[in-house]
Amino acid sequence: MQTMYQQMSDAELAAALDDLKAQVAEVKARGLKLDMARGKPSPEQVDISRPMLDLLSSTADLTDEGVDCSNYGCFEGIPSARKLAGEFLGVPAEQTIVLGSSSLNIMQDVIVHYWEKGVPGYTPWHKLEDVKWLCPAPGYDRHFGLTQDLGIENVPVRMTETGPDMDEVERLVAADPSIKGMFCVPKYSNPTGCTYSDDTVRRLATMTCAAPDFRIVWDNAYAVHDFSDTPDELANIFDIAREAGNEDRVLAVASTSKITFPGAGIAFFGSSPANVTAAANTFKVGLISANKLNQLMHTRFLPTLDAVKAHMAKHADFLRPRFACVQEKLAEGLDGTGCATWTNPHGGYFVSFDGPVGSAKRVGALCKELGVVLTPAGATYPGGNDPQDTNIRIAPSYPSVEELSAALDVLVLAVKLVSAELAQEERA
Ligand code: PMP
């Protein structure tokens, strides 16, 4: 599709450029300082979990179903926390481990374990000449970092509105035994906000893989992070995988980072009985027991999935106006210009924005000059390499609605100026 600037006569385009440059000069003079880069809750949003901190005190009962949370023991996690983990991940409580505060940390531990020791019965991945990993893109940069750090080759796969391009995924995993795994954020994906369709989940759980030790990291970081009246539903991958004899394929994780306190929540791992036993045996080498007092505080505050959902409704009150502001501002500034498309998710923390080919880095740099920090362009692709240079991740949760509104005005202006400049350069 052509942008409105590409359709203009030379004189019209020159006039539009003059006008946009004048607006940019005006904004620059204002000396703004705004941040739309960070996918984290605002301070007021985090505060809704403060009452949790009052639930443990020097006089509180520190046992959970008979387990003393104030001492070593109960490595897999306290019973109430494992029950919650099971509900979160869609597996029985016995197929979960509740660990420290970070799901990213669990993903790294599991992947590094396979790298060093291998999936039981198979060659350790570090001994193989070639190890590849599928990375739906745009996706989460920290995922890509986990595999890149080990020297695993990240292979981007296009994201669609129903999840990764499954024709491509099936073709790749069926043909290439060096593809050992794949990252998935199946609900309110980071950054597109899409939820995998039932068909995508079924195909992932049942597809034929050339590598028998193929693993899916099923990162359900946004499992309960709805902010719309029509929340997305995600199919239970374990039920389908179990039926197909592929339950070992799925390594599920989640955490309460964006439910209670980022960096100080509790993190969940769930998988097949065999994988959970193997993972526990590995984790046990370096950990006597996780912070069970933190687990206890969490489950006293959020004892059931229903309690979690009621708590998430309070988070939604903060997020809804911010995401609405993004949609309004982008529609107002860019609808009908042919310069951009963007997602409109029902939950999660991000909006994925695409400008014209070759625009994202320039838009990011111009926004920075104008005082607005965005997630670095390219970060949503493995190796920071967005081949079309179109994608920008918008993270609206942290700023106030007023700050966000001002930041989006700047983004819209930057996208228009860069689009007009690209149209001009095409003619030169
Ligand atoms: N997975 C995804 C998809 C994320 O967006 C994030 C960041 N919030 C994480 C994992 C990190 O989670 P944790 O704090 O549990 O490590």
Boltz pocket constraint, residues with backbone or C-beta under 6 A from the ligand:
constraints:
  - pocket:
      binder: B
      contacts: [[A, 39], [A, 101], [A, 102], [A, 103], [A, 104], [A, 105], [A, 140], [A, 185], [A, 190], [A, 219], [A, 221], [A, 254], [A, 255], [A, 256], [A, 257], [A, 258], [A, 262], [A, 263], [A, 267]]
      max_distance: 6.0
